[in-house]
């Protein structure tokens, strides 16, 4: 869904954050906007330092700025609550390679047809 569909993401905040932990920045944004947010330490690096100086910036823009390089998305519930979730497809092991060997019949020990 597009940010324009969610009024809560259009609320405005004014911030002066200098190298604060991401957790503190998230709390500053949501507190000032009167929003609730949930996230997991296993998904979001809460100790990561972030800086943001903005006047009358939308919540969507503020979150985009502090979460830009992370593999998380902002989800908005029907009640207008925010949740930070792992971006779809991230963290999946998609290794490629090849396996070499020989397949034999268990009892006879003879090769299975090639």
ZIFENGI-V742053 format. One record per run of one state. SS is the DSSP state (hx for helix, st for strand, lp for the rest). FROM is the first residue (numbers start at 1). LEN is the number of residues. If there is no record, write none. Layout:
{{SS,FROM,LEN} {SS,FROM,LEN}}
This chain:
{{lp,1,2} {hx,3,3} {lp,6,1} {hx,7,4} {lp,11,1} {st,12,10} {hx,22,12} {lp,34,3} {st,37,2} {lp,39,10} {st,49,10} {hx,59,9} {lp,68,4} {st,72,5} {lp,77,5} {st,82,5} {lp,87,17} {st,104,1} {lp,105,6} {st,111,1} {lp,112,3}}
